[in-house]
Amino acid sequence: MVSVLKNVFSLSEIEHGLCLILVDTSPAEGYNDFIRMFNERVLKKQ
């Protein structure tokens, strides 16, 4: 996740976003949500 996001956001912005996500969900669920959303965006671009 960080490798993908650091091209657009600073590390402090990524950290802040991850903290917001992890308030309501587990790290595994947060990661799965990120992958799902990322894949949806990639498919829309094709």
N, C-alpha and C positions, 0 to 999 in steps of 0.2 A: 504494500500500500504506500509506504513512504517513498519508495523509488518512483512510483507513478505520480504521486502528489507533489513531490519536491520540485518538479519542473515548473509548477505553477504557484505553489505556496511556500512560504518560509517554514522552517522547522517549528517555530513557535506557533504559527497558525495551524499547522498539522496537529501539533500536540493539543492545542485548545479544542480543535474539532473532535479529536479522539476522546478527550475527556468528556465532552458534551454527549457523544454517542454512548459512552460506557456508563453514564448515569442511569440509563434505563435498560441496558442490555449487557449480556456477557461479552467478553472479547470474541469468542467464537461466533456468536450471533451477529455482532457488529461487523466482523470480517466477512461473513457470509452475505450480509446485506450489501456491503461494499462491492463484493464480487458480482452479485446479481445486478446491481445498478450499473456497474462498469460494463458488464457484458451487454446489457440492454442498450446502453449508449453506443457501444461499438457496432452493434447490429443495425442501429438506426442510421449510422454513417455509411453503411455499405449499400 
